[in-house]
Structures are given as C-alpha cells and as structure tokens.
Amino acid sequence: RILLELNHNMPDGDEMPMQYSMFRIGTDGSTLLLGRDLRPIALLQQQLIESQTVLERDYEIQREIDTRLRVVMESSNDAIVFASLVTGRIISVNQSACDLLGQKREALMSAGFAEQFDGMRSETVERLTQAGSEGVSQPVDLNIKRNDLAVTVLPVVFRAAGERMLMMRLALPEQSRLIRDSHTDIL
C-alpha cells in the first residue's frame, strides 16, 4: 500500500486536500486508488493553529501586564504585599516590603502572610480581611514578628481569576498618617 496526498484545485478556486491509498490488484498490474477527503482534518489543523496564535497573543499580553506590575511595585516607595486569601500565602512582594519585614524575597514568596505578624494567625487574617472588605479599607495596626516593628497595614480585598486576594500596604507609624490621608483622597 502506497499513500499519496494531493491538493486538487476546484473550479471555485478552493483546494480539496485528498489522501489516496494505492493498492496493486490483479496479475495484470491493475491499481486501485481509494481516496479520503482531508478537508475536515485540514479545518481542524487550521483551528488548532488559530487557537495557538490566540494563546501566544494572550500569553504575551499577560507577560506585558506582569512586567508593568513588577515595574510599578519595584519603583514604589510603599511596601506592598499581595497574598491569596484562599491559601494564606504571599504571591508577590516588593523590595520595600521585604526590607520592612526583614526577610529576603525568596523567603517571603509562598510564606504565610499572617505568620509575618505577631498574634494568632486566624485573628490576623480575619482583621485584615474585614478591614479590607468594608468598601473603604480601614488601617490595621500590627507588629512584625521578625523585627518587632509596629506597622500600619492598609488592606484591600479583591477578586482576581475567581480567587479572593489581599493587597496590603505596610507603613511605619510615622508614615501611617500619610497612607491614611492619601488612601481617603483616592477613594
């Protein structure tokens, strides 16, 4: 059996891809060609290519947004931490927050955010969630466990990709009035 693939030009200008199987039959050298229309497969391949192109475009957009967020976070003087309320883990932290929390980024990434502060973990999560969910965020005063610094945390609860997230701006007491004032001006 020999396989052949040919594109036939149709009178309307379209192409019709075909796959032929060639079989030798009989003693006189006769040949039988059986053809199979490949248009459904070609259509599926084209849809696959288009889907891949859309995915690559979406991936590039996502990378661009991630880059923008990193630039904003790293250029900000505010200490900012993003955490998942579902897992309780830090998912993003800028250098200002690392410095304030007294740890390297690698140690903070995926660490429990409530574990960074004194007090019961569940109580800390509840206070931050409640303060960040009331429409207008309310500042929460906490102590950082690692260096015993008192900080004001301004939490904001939001949803991203169906998951509840928490953004926290951390400030030392002398900066907390500025954060409170600037936050109320924004809202």
MARDOBA-863205 format. One record per atom (N, C-alpha, C): atom name; x, y, z. Coordinates in nm, 3 decimals. Atoms other than C-alpha are relative to their C-alpha. Layout:
BEGIN
{rec CA {X Y Z}};
...
! end
This chain:
BEGIN
{rec N {0.086 -0.118 0.000}};
{rec CA {0.000 0.000 0.000}};
{rec C {0.090 0.124 0.000}};
{rec N {-0.073 -0.125 0.012}};
{rec CA {0.132 0.339 -0.101}};
{rec C {-0.098 0.114 0.030}};
{rec N {0.084 -0.115 -0.033}};
{rec CA {-0.005 0.665 0.044}};
{rec C {0.046 0.121 -0.078}};
{rec N {-0.027 -0.124 0.072}};
{rec CA {-0.028 0.984 -0.161}};
{rec C {-0.092 0.109 0.055}};
{rec N {0.084 -0.112 -0.039}};
{rec CA {-0.153 1.325 -0.054}};
{rec C {0.009 0.104 -0.110}};
{rec N {0.006 -0.096 0.109}};
{rec CA {-0.266 1.566 -0.323}};
{rec C {-0.102 0.108 0.033}};
{rec N {0.097 -0.108 -0.009}};
{rec CA {-0.440 1.904 -0.328}};
{rec C {-0.058 0.021 -0.139}};
{rec N {0.067 -0.020 0.127}};
{rec CA {-0.696 1.930 -0.607}};
{rec C {-0.054 0.142 -0.005}};
{rec N {0.056 -0.133 0.018}};
{rec CA {-0.778 2.276 -0.740}};
{rec C {-0.142 -0.015 -0.054}};
{rec N {0.141 0.011 0.036}};
{rec CA {-1.154 2.310 -0.758}};
{rec C {-0.037 0.118 -0.091}};
{rec N {0.042 -0.107 0.090}};
{rec CA {-1.340 2.522 -1.017}};
{rec C {-0.031 0.132 0.074}};
{rec N {0.033 -0.122 -0.075}};
{rec CA {-1.449 2.768 -0.743}};
{rec C {0.123 0.067 0.061}};
{rec N {-0.123 -0.058 -0.052}};
{rec CA {-1.083 2.837 -0.653}};
{rec C {0.049 -0.063 0.129}};
{rec N {-0.041 0.066 -0.123}};
{rec CA {-1.076 2.631 -0.334}};
{rec C {0.088 -0.120 -0.032}};
{rec N {-0.079 0.122 0.013}};
{rec CA {-0.839 2.345 -0.277}};
{rec C {-0.067 -0.111 0.078}};
{rec N {0.056 0.115 -0.070}};
{rec CA {-0.952 1.998 -0.180}};
{rec C {0.114 -0.097 0.028}};
{rec N {-0.107 0.094 -0.033}};
{rec CA {-0.686 1.803 0.009}};
{rec C {-0.054 -0.143 0.005}};
{rec N {0.041 0.141 0.004}};
{rec CA {-0.709 1.429 -0.053}};
{rec C {0.119 -0.089 0.035}};
{rec N {-0.101 0.102 -0.027}};
{rec CA {-0.521 1.127 0.072}};
{rec C {-0.044 -0.126 -0.076}};
{rec N {0.030 0.119 0.079}};
{rec CA {-0.504 0.831 -0.162}};
{rec C {0.084 -0.116 0.050}};
{rec N {-0.070 0.126 -0.026}};
{rec CA {-0.415 0.474 -0.081}};
{rec C {0.000 -0.076 -0.133}};
{rec N {-0.013 0.068 0.127}};
{rec CA {-0.284 0.287 -0.380}};
{rec C {0.031 -0.147 0.026}};
{rec N {-0.017 0.145 -0.018}};
{rec CA {-0.318 -0.091 -0.398}};
{rec C {0.016 -0.063 -0.138}};
{rec N {-0.016 0.077 0.124}};
{rec CA {-0.192 -0.322 -0.670}};
{rec C {-0.095 -0.120 0.011}};
{rec N {0.095 0.112 0.000}};
{rec CA {-0.463 -0.568 -0.760}};
{rec C {0.013 -0.075 -0.132}};
{rec N {-0.002 0.081 0.121}};
{rec CA {-0.476 -0.846 -1.006}};
{rec C {0.141 -0.029 -0.049}};
{rec N {-0.128 0.042 0.055}};
{rec CA {-0.198 -1.006 -1.206}};
{rec C {0.043 0.084 -0.119}};
{rec N {-0.032 -0.080 0.116}};
{rec CA {-0.215 -0.762 -1.491}};
{rec C {0.059 0.138 0.034}};
{rec N {-0.059 -0.127 -0.043}};
{rec CA {-0.069 -0.472 -1.283}};
{rec C {-0.101 0.110 0.024}};
{rec N {0.105 -0.099 -0.027}};
{rec CA {-0.401 -0.302 -1.223}};
{rec C {0.021 0.063 0.137}};
{rec N {-0.016 -0.074 -0.124}};
{rec CA {-0.404 -0.039 -0.949}};
{rec C {-0.135 0.056 0.043}};
{rec N {0.124 -0.055 -0.057}};
{rec CA {-0.688 0.063 -0.717}};
{rec C {0.039 0.120 0.088}};
{rec N {-0.021 -0.119 -0.083}};
{rec CA {-0.691 0.415 -0.573}};
{rec C {-0.126 0.022 0.084}};
{rec N {0.109 -0.035 -0.090}};
{rec CA {-0.905 0.482 -0.267}};
{rec C {0.033 0.136 0.059}};
{rec N {-0.026 -0.136 -0.046}};
{rec CA {-0.939 0.848 -0.177}};
{rec C {-0.077 0.034 0.127}};
{rec N {0.061 -0.047 -0.124}};
{rec CA {-1.016 1.016 0.152}};
{rec C {0.009 0.152 0.002}};
{rec N {0.006 -0.146 -0.005}};
{rec CA {-1.126 1.378 0.182}};
{rec C {0.064 0.047 0.131}};
{rec N {-0.072 -0.049 -0.119}};
{rec CA {-0.887 1.559 0.421}};
{rec C {-0.047 0.140 0.044}};
{rec N {0.046 -0.134 -0.039}};
{rec CA {-1.089 1.884 0.444}};
{rec C {-0.035 0.010 0.149}};
{rec N {0.028 -0.012 -0.144}};
{rec CA {-1.220 1.808 0.797}};
{rec C {0.129 0.006 0.085}};
{rec N {-0.127 -0.001 -0.073}};
{rec CA {-0.864 1.737 0.915}};
{rec C {0.072 0.133 -0.022}};
{rec N {-0.063 -0.128 0.030}};
{rec CA {-0.730 2.048 0.738}};
{rec C {-0.069 0.113 0.078}};
{rec N {0.074 -0.100 -0.076}};
{rec CA {-1.006 2.256 0.902}};
{rec C {0.038 -0.006 0.148}};
{rec N {-0.039 0.018 -0.139}};
{rec CA {-0.919 2.112 1.242}};
{rec C {0.142 0.052 0.023}};
{rec N {-0.138 -0.051 -0.012}};
{rec CA {-0.548 2.186 1.184}};
{rec C {0.002 0.152 -0.002}};
{rec N {0.006 -0.146 0.008}};
{rec CA {-0.634 2.545 1.086}};
{rec C {-0.054 0.058 0.130}};
{rec N {0.054 -0.046 -0.128}};
{rec CA {-0.845 2.587 1.402}};
{rec C {0.105 -0.013 0.110}};
{rec N {-0.107 0.021 -0.098}};
{rec CA {-0.557 2.447 1.606}};
{rec C {0.107 0.109 -0.011}};
{rec N {-0.098 -0.106 0.023}};
{rec CA {-0.314 2.696 1.452}};
{rec C {-0.054 0.134 0.050}};
{rec N {0.061 -0.125 -0.045}};
{rec CA {-0.555 2.984 1.516}};
{rec C {-0.008 0.006 0.153}};
{rec N {0.006 0.006 -0.146}};
{rec CA {-0.604 2.872 1.878}};
{rec C {0.137 0.022 0.061}};
{rec N {-0.137 -0.017 -0.048}};
{rec CA {-0.228 2.851 1.928}};
{rec C {0.043 0.145 -0.013}};
{rec N {-0.034 -0.141 0.021}};
{rec CA {-0.188 3.201 1.784}};
{rec C {-0.067 0.088 0.106}};
{rec N {0.071 -0.076 -0.103}};
{rec CA {-0.454 3.338 2.023}};
{rec C {0.064 -0.022 0.136}};
{rec N {-0.065 0.029 -0.127}};
{rec CA {-0.289 3.162 2.317}};
{rec C {0.134 0.073 0.013}};
{rec N {-0.128 -0.069 -0.002}};
{rec CA {0.050 3.305 2.226}};
{rec C {-0.020 0.150 0.017}};
{rec N {0.030 -0.142 -0.014}};
{rec CA {-0.101 3.654 2.192}};
{rec C {-0.043 0.031 0.145}};
{rec N {0.043 -0.018 -0.139}};
{rec CA {-0.274 3.619 2.532}};
{rec C {0.117 -0.013 0.097}};
{rec N {-0.118 0.019 -0.085}};
{rec CA {0.050 3.494 2.686}};
{rec C {0.089 0.125 -0.004}};
{rec N {-0.080 -0.122 0.012}};
{rec CA {0.237 3.799 2.551}};
{rec C {-0.066 0.116 0.075}};
{rec N {0.071 -0.105 -0.074}};
{rec CA {-0.032 4.031 2.691}};
{rec C {0.018 -0.020 0.149}};
{rec N {-0.019 0.030 -0.142}};
{rec CA {-0.006 3.856 3.028}};
{rec C {0.142 0.034 0.045}};
{rec N {-0.139 -0.034 -0.034}};
{rec CA {0.373 3.890 3.027}};
{rec C {0.019 0.151 0.007}};
{rec N {-0.010 -0.145 0.000}};
{rec CA {0.339 4.260 2.943}};
{rec C {-0.062 0.058 0.128}};
{rec N {0.067 -0.046 -0.123}};
{rec CA {0.094 4.312 3.233}};
{rec C {0.085 -0.035 0.121}};
{rec N {-0.087 0.040 -0.111}};
{rec CA {0.321 4.117 3.470}};
{rec C {0.121 0.092 0.010}};
{rec N {-0.117 -0.089 0.001}};
{rec CA {0.616 4.332 3.365}};
{rec C {-0.038 0.137 0.052}};
{rec N {0.045 -0.131 -0.049}};
{rec CA {0.419 4.651 3.423}};
{rec C {-0.018 -0.003 0.152}};
{rec N {0.022 0.011 -0.144}};
{rec CA {0.315 4.531 3.770}};
{rec C {0.133 -0.003 0.075}};
{rec N {-0.132 0.007 -0.065}};
{rec CA {0.676 4.443 3.859}};
{rec C {0.069 0.136 0.002}};
{rec N {-0.063 -0.131 0.007}};
{rec CA {0.800 4.783 3.744}};
{rec C {-0.067 0.095 0.100}};
{rec N {0.071 -0.087 -0.094}};
{rec CA {0.529 4.965 3.942}};
{rec C {0.034 -0.038 0.144}};
{rec N {-0.028 0.045 -0.137}};
{rec CA {0.589 4.753 4.252}};
{rec C {0.142 0.037 0.041}};
{rec N {-0.139 -0.025 -0.038}};
{rec CA {0.967 4.792 4.246}};
{rec C {0.035 0.149 0.001}};
{rec N {-0.029 -0.144 -0.001}};
{rec CA {0.959 5.165 4.172}};
{rec C {-0.076 0.074 0.110}};
{rec N {0.078 -0.062 -0.107}};
{rec CA {0.713 5.230 4.454}};
{rec C {0.078 0.002 0.131}};
{rec N {-0.060 -0.008 -0.133}};
{rec CA {0.841 5.352 4.788}};
{rec C {-0.086 -0.069 0.105}};
{rec N {0.090 0.068 -0.093}};
{rec CA {0.537 5.192 4.952}};
{rec C {0.037 -0.148 0.008}};
{rec N {-0.020 0.144 -0.019}};
{rec CA {0.584 4.845 5.099}};
{rec C {-0.132 -0.068 -0.036}};
{rec N {0.123 0.062 0.050}};
{rec CA {0.332 4.630 4.910}};
{rec C {0.015 -0.151 -0.002}};
{rec N {0.004 0.146 -0.002}};
{rec CA {0.239 4.265 4.961}};
{rec C {-0.133 -0.044 -0.058}};
{rec N {0.121 0.063 0.050}};
{rec CA {-0.013 4.062 4.760}};
{rec C {-0.003 -0.142 0.057}};
{rec N {0.014 0.133 -0.057}};
{rec CA {-0.149 3.746 4.920}};
{rec C {-0.133 -0.061 -0.043}};
{rec N {0.122 0.073 0.030}};
{rec CA {-0.409 3.481 4.845}};
{rec C {-0.075 -0.024 0.130}};
{rec N {0.080 0.029 -0.120}};
{rec CA {-0.691 3.465 5.098}};
{rec C {-0.040 -0.147 0.005}};
{rec N {0.034 0.142 0.004}};
{rec CA {-0.763 3.109 4.986}};
{rec C {0.111 -0.084 0.064}};
{rec N {-0.112 0.079 -0.052}};
{rec CA {-0.415 2.974 5.063}};
{rec C {0.069 0.065 0.118}};
{rec N {-0.068 -0.071 -0.107}};
{rec CA {-0.297 3.243 5.303}};
{rec C {0.147 0.026 -0.031}};
{rec N {-0.141 -0.013 0.039}};
{rec CA {0.031 3.264 5.109}};
{rec C {0.027 0.129 -0.075}};
{rec N {-0.044 -0.118 0.073}};
{rec CA {0.222 3.564 4.978}};
{rec C {0.028 -0.042 -0.143}};
{rec N {-0.023 0.033 0.140}};
{rec CA {0.220 3.568 4.599}};
{rec C {0.087 0.104 -0.070}};
{rec N {-0.085 -0.103 0.057}};
{rec CA {0.401 3.894 4.531}};
{rec C {0.035 0.099 0.110}};
{rec N {-0.047 -0.093 -0.103}};
{rec CA {0.608 4.134 4.741}};
{rec C {0.108 0.087 -0.064}};
{rec N {-0.105 -0.084 0.056}};
{rec CA {0.819 4.435 4.653}};
{rec C {0.116 0.014 0.099}};
{rec N {-0.121 -0.009 -0.081}};
{rec CA {1.165 4.519 4.787}};
{rec C {-0.023 0.083 0.126}};
{rec N {0.030 -0.082 -0.118}};
{rec CA {1.031 4.789 5.022}};
{rec C {-0.065 -0.084 0.109}};
{rec N {0.066 0.088 -0.097}};
{rec CA {0.811 4.527 5.189}};
{rec C {0.099 -0.102 0.056}};
{rec N {-0.102 0.094 -0.047}};
{rec CA {1.100 4.279 5.208}};
{rec C {0.086 0.067 0.107}};
{rec N {-0.083 -0.073 -0.096}};
{rec CA {1.309 4.542 5.384}};
{rec C {-0.074 0.021 0.131}};
{rec N {0.079 -0.026 -0.119}};
{rec CA {1.030 4.628 5.626}};
{rec C {-0.026 -0.128 0.080}};
{rec N {0.027 0.127 -0.066}};
{rec CA {0.951 4.263 5.700}};
{rec C {0.128 -0.069 0.045}};
{rec N {-0.128 0.053 -0.044}};
{rec CA {1.322 4.190 5.744}};
{rec C {0.035 -0.136 -0.058}};
{rec N {-0.029 0.129 0.064}};
{rec CA {1.340 3.899 5.500}};
{rec C {0.026 0.020 -0.148}};
{rec N {-0.026 -0.001 0.144}};
{rec CA {1.458 3.821 5.150}};
{rec C {-0.127 -0.044 -0.072}};
{rec N {0.117 0.033 0.081}};
{rec CA {1.202 3.788 4.872}};
{rec C {-0.022 -0.152 -0.010}};
{rec N {0.013 0.145 0.015}};
{rec CA {1.275 3.416 4.830}};
{rec C {-0.064 -0.062 0.124}};
{rec N {0.057 0.053 -0.125}};
{rec CA {1.186 3.353 5.196}};
{rec C {-0.147 0.039 0.014}};
{rec N {0.138 -0.047 -0.015}};
{rec CA {0.864 3.554 5.171}};
{rec C {-0.094 -0.061 -0.103}};
{rec N {0.086 0.055 0.103}};
{rec CA {0.734 3.412 4.845}};
{rec C {-0.053 -0.136 0.044}};
{rec N {0.072 0.120 -0.041}};
{rec CA {0.480 3.141 4.926}};
{rec C {-0.003 -0.020 0.151}};
{rec N {0.011 0.009 -0.146}};
{rec CA {0.520 3.205 5.300}};
{rec C {-0.139 0.049 0.041}};
{rec N {0.128 -0.047 -0.049}};
{rec CA {0.207 3.259 5.506}};
{rec C {0.009 0.147 0.038}};
{rec N {-0.010 -0.142 -0.028}};
{rec CA {0.134 3.631 5.520}};
{rec C {-0.034 0.032 0.145}};
{rec N {0.037 -0.028 -0.140}};
{rec CA {-0.030 3.619 5.866}};
{rec C {0.113 -0.039 0.094}};
{rec N {-0.112 0.045 -0.083}};
{rec CA {0.280 3.442 6.000}};
{rec C {0.108 0.108 0.015}};
{rec N {-0.100 -0.107 -0.006}};
{rec CA {0.478 3.762 5.941}};
{rec C {-0.027 0.096 0.116}};
{rec N {0.041 -0.094 -0.106}};
{rec CA {0.291 3.938 6.224}};
{rec C {-0.023 -0.074 0.130}};
{rec N {0.029 0.057 -0.132}};
{rec CA {0.254 3.881 6.598}};
{rec C {-0.149 -0.025 0.012}};
{rec N {0.142 0.028 -0.025}};
{rec CA {-0.071 3.735 6.721}};
{rec C {-0.043 -0.129 -0.065}};
{rec N {0.057 0.123 0.056}};
{rec CA {-0.293 3.448 6.629}};
{rec C {-0.019 0.017 -0.150}};
{rec N {0.005 -0.008 0.145}};
{rec CA {-0.278 3.374 6.261}};
{rec C {-0.143 0.022 -0.050}};
{rec N {0.138 -0.012 0.047}};
{rec CA {-0.655 3.331 6.216}};
{rec C {-0.058 0.136 0.036}};
{rec N {0.047 -0.132 -0.042}};
{rec CA {-0.722 3.653 6.408}};
{rec C {0.056 0.108 -0.092}};
{rec N {-0.064 -0.097 0.089}};
{rec CA {-0.476 3.846 6.190}};
{rec C {-0.068 -0.001 -0.137}};
{rec N {0.066 0.014 0.130}};
{rec CA {-0.633 3.711 5.868}};
{rec C {-0.139 0.062 0.006}};
{rec N {0.136 -0.052 -0.015}};
{rec CA {-0.981 3.794 5.994}};
{rec C {0.000 0.153 0.008}};
{rec N {-0.007 -0.146 -0.013}};
{rec CA {-0.884 4.150 6.094}};
{rec C {0.031 0.066 -0.134}};
{rec N {-0.038 -0.057 0.128}};
{rec CA {-0.717 4.220 5.760}};
{rec C {-0.112 -0.015 -0.104}};
{rec N {0.108 0.025 0.095}};
{rec CA {-0.999 4.063 5.558}};
{rec C {-0.118 0.091 0.027}};
{rec N {0.112 -0.085 -0.036}};
{rec CA {-1.268 4.250 5.745}};
{rec C {0.031 0.147 -0.030}};
{rec N {-0.039 -0.139 0.024}};
{rec CA {-1.080 4.581 5.727}};
{rec C {0.008 0.032 -0.148}};
{rec N {-0.014 -0.022 0.144}};
{rec CA {-1.019 4.537 5.355}};
{rec C {-0.127 -0.021 -0.079}};
{rec N {0.123 0.034 0.070}};
{rec CA {-1.373 4.429 5.269}};
{rec C {-0.113 0.099 0.022}};
{rec N {0.109 -0.088 -0.040}};
{rec CA {-1.576 4.716 5.411}};
{rec C {-0.025 0.113 -0.098}};
{rec N {0.019 -0.106 0.096}};
{rec CA {-1.585 4.921 5.093}};
{rec C {0.111 0.102 0.005}};
{rec N {-0.113 -0.091 -0.022}};
{rec CA {-1.339 5.173 5.236}};
{rec C {0.093 -0.072 0.095}};
{rec N {-0.095 0.076 -0.081}};
{rec CA {-1.031 4.998 5.368}};
{rec C {0.031 0.074 0.129}};
{rec N {-0.034 -0.056 -0.130}};
{rec CA {-0.960 5.053 5.735}};
{rec C {0.141 -0.045 0.036}};
{rec N {-0.137 0.038 -0.039}};
{rec CA {-0.597 5.060 5.855}};
{rec C {-0.003 -0.094 0.121}};
{rec N {-0.015 0.095 -0.111}};
{rec CA {-0.491 4.778 6.088}};
{rec C {0.142 0.015 0.053}};
{rec N {-0.133 -0.011 -0.062}};
{rec CA {-0.203 4.822 6.333}};
{rec C {0.044 -0.139 0.045}};
{rec N {-0.056 0.131 -0.032}};
{rec CA {0.016 4.512 6.364}};
{rec C {0.148 0.015 0.035}};
{rec N {-0.144 0.005 -0.027}};
{rec CA {0.365 4.417 6.486}};
{rec C {0.062 -0.109 -0.086}};
{rec N {-0.071 0.098 0.081}};
{rec CA {0.610 4.244 6.254}};
{rec C {0.075 -0.093 0.095}};
{rec N {-0.056 0.100 -0.090}};
{rec CA {0.720 3.922 6.421}};
{rec C {0.152 -0.001 -0.004}};
{rec N {-0.145 0.018 0.017}};
{rec CA {1.076 3.912 6.285}};
{rec C {0.082 0.111 0.065}};
{rec N {-0.079 -0.111 -0.052}};
{rec CA {1.189 4.260 6.394}};
{rec C {-0.075 0.086 0.102}};
{rec N {0.082 -0.065 -0.101}};
{rec CA {0.914 4.368 6.636}};
{rec C {-0.030 0.147 -0.033}};
{rec N {0.037 -0.135 0.042}};
{rec CA {0.836 4.681 6.432}};
{rec C {-0.152 0.013 -0.001}};
{rec N {0.143 -0.029 0.010}};
{rec CA {0.491 4.835 6.470}};
{rec C {-0.024 0.058 -0.140}};
{rec N {0.034 -0.049 0.133}};
{rec CA {0.333 4.890 6.128}};
{rec C {-0.150 0.020 -0.011}};
{rec N {0.139 -0.016 0.037}};
{rec CA {0.007 5.014 5.990}};
{rec C {-0.018 -0.070 -0.134}};
{rec N {0.028 0.075 0.122}};
{rec CA {-0.139 4.783 5.727}};
{rec C {-0.131 0.050 -0.057}};
{rec N {0.121 -0.041 0.068}};
{rec CA {-0.390 4.915 5.477}};
{rec C {-0.037 -0.111 -0.098}};
{rec N {0.035 0.115 0.085}};
{rec CA {-0.557 4.604 5.331}};
{rec C {-0.111 0.035 -0.101}};
{rec N {0.105 -0.009 0.101}};
{rec CA {-0.766 4.584 5.014}};
{rec C {-0.028 -0.142 -0.047}};
{rec N {0.040 0.133 0.046}};
{rec CA {-0.959 4.267 4.936}};
{rec C {-0.062 0.015 -0.138}};
{rec N {0.054 -0.003 0.136}};
{rec CA {-1.036 4.196 4.570}};
{rec C {-0.001 -0.141 -0.056}};
{rec N {0.005 0.128 0.069}};
{rec CA {-1.106 3.911 4.331}};
{rec C {0.080 0.008 -0.128}};
{rec N {-0.075 0.012 0.126}};
{rec CA {-0.873 3.803 4.053}};
{rec C {-0.006 -0.146 -0.042}};
{rec N {0.013 0.136 0.055}};
{rec CA {-0.938 3.499 3.834}};
{rec C {-0.081 -0.089 0.094}};
{rec N {0.089 0.077 -0.087}};
{rec CA {-1.212 3.392 4.075}};
{rec C {0.053 -0.026 0.139}};
{rec N {-0.061 0.024 -0.131}};
{rec CA {-0.980 3.391 4.376}};
{rec C {0.002 0.130 0.079}};
{rec N {-0.006 -0.118 -0.085}};
{rec CA {-1.004 3.630 4.670}};
{rec C {0.145 0.028 0.035}};
{rec N {-0.137 -0.042 -0.021}};
{rec CA {-0.683 3.827 4.703}};
{rec C {0.002 0.115 0.100}};
{rec N {-0.019 -0.108 -0.096}};
{rec CA {-0.545 4.071 4.957}};
{rec C {0.125 0.078 -0.040}};
{rec N {-0.115 -0.087 0.022}};
{rec CA {-0.322 4.367 4.877}};
{rec C {0.019 0.079 0.129}};
{rec N {-0.028 -0.071 -0.125}};
{rec CA {-0.152 4.519 5.180}};
{rec C {0.109 0.103 -0.024}};
{rec N {-0.104 -0.105 -0.004}};
{rec CA {0.035 4.850 5.202}};
{rec C {0.044 0.010 0.144}};
{rec N {-0.056 -0.003 -0.135}};
{rec CA {0.264 4.850 5.504}};
{rec C {0.074 0.132 0.020}};
{rec N {-0.070 -0.125 -0.030}};
{rec CA {0.391 5.165 5.673}};
{rec C {0.037 0.005 0.147}};
{rec N {-0.040 -0.026 -0.137}};
{rec CA {0.580 5.260 5.985}};
{rec C {-0.093 0.105 0.058}};
{rec N {0.096 -0.094 -0.061}};
{rec CA {0.380 5.467 6.237}};
{rec C {0.012 0.143 -0.049}};
{rec N {-0.015 -0.139 0.045}};
{rec CA {0.529 5.799 6.121}};
{rec C {-0.050 0.019 -0.143}};
{rec N {0.050 -0.008 0.137}};
{rec CA {0.423 5.716 5.764}};
{rec C {-0.149 -0.032 -0.008}};
{rec N {0.138 0.050 0.007}};
{rec CA {0.082 5.576 5.855}};
{rec C {-0.102 0.111 -0.022}};
{rec N {0.093 -0.110 0.020}};
{rec CA {-0.091 5.917 5.870}};
{rec C {-0.004 0.037 -0.148}};
{rec N {-0.005 -0.032 0.143}};
{rec CA {0.027 5.985 5.512}};
{rec C {-0.077 -0.103 -0.081}};
{rec N {0.073 0.107 0.070}};
{rec CA {-0.106 5.648 5.398}};
{rec C {-0.149 0.016 0.020}};
{rec N {0.144 -0.016 -0.029}};
{rec CA {-0.441 5.702 5.570}};
{rec C {-0.056 0.118 -0.079}};
{rec N {0.048 -0.118 0.071}};
{rec CA {-0.473 6.052 5.421}};
{rec C {-0.004 -0.021 -0.150}};
{rec N {-0.005 0.021 0.144}};
{rec CA {-0.366 5.952 5.070}};
{rec C {-0.104 -0.102 -0.044}};
{rec N {0.099 0.102 0.036}};
{rec CA {-0.595 5.650 5.074}};
{rec C {-0.140 0.059 -0.001}};
{rec N {0.133 -0.060 -0.002}};
{rec CA {-0.903 5.851 5.171}};
{rec C {-0.016 0.100 -0.114}};
{rec N {0.008 -0.090 0.116}};
{rec CA {-0.817 6.106 4.899}};
{rec C {-0.028 -0.077 -0.128}};
{rec N {0.020 0.083 0.120}};
{rec CA {-0.810 5.827 4.639}};
{rec C {-0.143 -0.047 -0.009}};
{rec N {0.135 0.054 -0.001}};
{rec CA {-1.142 5.681 4.743}};
{rec C {-0.099 0.113 -0.005}};
! end
